[in-house]
Amino acid sequence: MVEELVKGLAKSGAIKILRALKDDGKRLTDLVREVDLDKSTVWRRLEEFEKKLFLVYVEYNRELKAPIYKLTPFGLKILQKLEELEQIYEEEMRKAPPRGKDFIEKG
């Protein structure tokens, strides 16, 4: 299961889409506009997130007459862990010597 999750998250636009859904649900058209990806890519990610990875669910909005995509509690937890991982990575990269300098010193 973890391998499937990592593969799904590594696909083009996946994390961008999760971030866009963090605070509230969105229609497909609004999501496409926000993440600046083509509609077919966003649609494929949402389908996988909903049916295979259980990161997203769909709720029909009668007022808007459109499906609204929202993060599941699991999807929100995964996004939070990704944000934590990103923070750890950035902190470690700030501590690391610049690659060029490291290369010169080893040469």
N, C-alpha and C positions, 0 to 999 in steps of 0.2 A: 504493500500500500504506500509506503513512504516513497519508493521509487516512482510510482505513478504520480504522486503528488509533486515531486521534484520535477519530473518531466513536464507535467502540466504547467507548472509555474515558470519553467524555463522558456516556454513558447512566447513568440512575439506578442508584446502588449499585455501579457497576463497580469503582471504586477501593477501596471498602470491602471488596468480595469479594476482590480481589487481596491486600489487606493481611491479611485473615483467613486466607489460604492461605500466607502468607509462610513460616512456620516448619514447618508440617506439613500433611498432607492432612486433609480433612474429608469426612464424609458430608453429603449435601444437608440433612438435618434439622438437623444440628449447625451447619452454615453459616447456615441460615435464622435459627436462634436467635441466633447470634453477631452477625450483621450487622443484625438487626432489620428485615428486609424481608420482603415476602410471598413465598411459595414460588414463585409463577409468575415473579416478577421475577428471583429468584436463578437459577432454572432457565434462563430465556432468556439471561441473561448467561453462564452456564456453557456453554450450547450454542454461543453465538457465540465465546466464548473458546477452546473446544475445536476447533470445526470450521472456523472462519473466520480467527481471529486467532492460533491456535496458542500461546496463553498458558497453557492448562490441558490436562492429560491426565487420563484416568480409569483407575484401577487397581481391580480387583475384590478386595475383602477377604473371604476365605472365612469367617473367624471371625465377622465382623460380618454376613456375608451381604448386603453392600451395596457399591455403587460408592463409591470414595474419590476426591475431586477434589484434584489437586495442581498446583502451578505447574510449567511446563516451565522448562528453563534460560533460554529466551528470555523467558518470563513473569516470572521472577525478575529478569532484567536490566532489563526494562521497568519493573518496580516500583521497583527501585533508582534508575533515572533519574528517575522521578516523585518519589521522595523527595528526590533532589538538587534537582530543580526547585522543589519546595515550600520547601526550605531557602533557596535563592537568593531566591525570592519574599518569604519572611518577612524576610530580612535587608534587602532593598531597601525593603520597606514600613516597616521601623523607621527607616530613614534619611529617608524622605519626610516632608515637612511634613504636618501634619493637613489634610485637605481643606477644612475650614471656615476655617482660618487662611489657607490659600492663596487661597480664594475672596475673603475680605475684603481681603487685600492687593492683589489684582488689580482689585477693584471700584473 
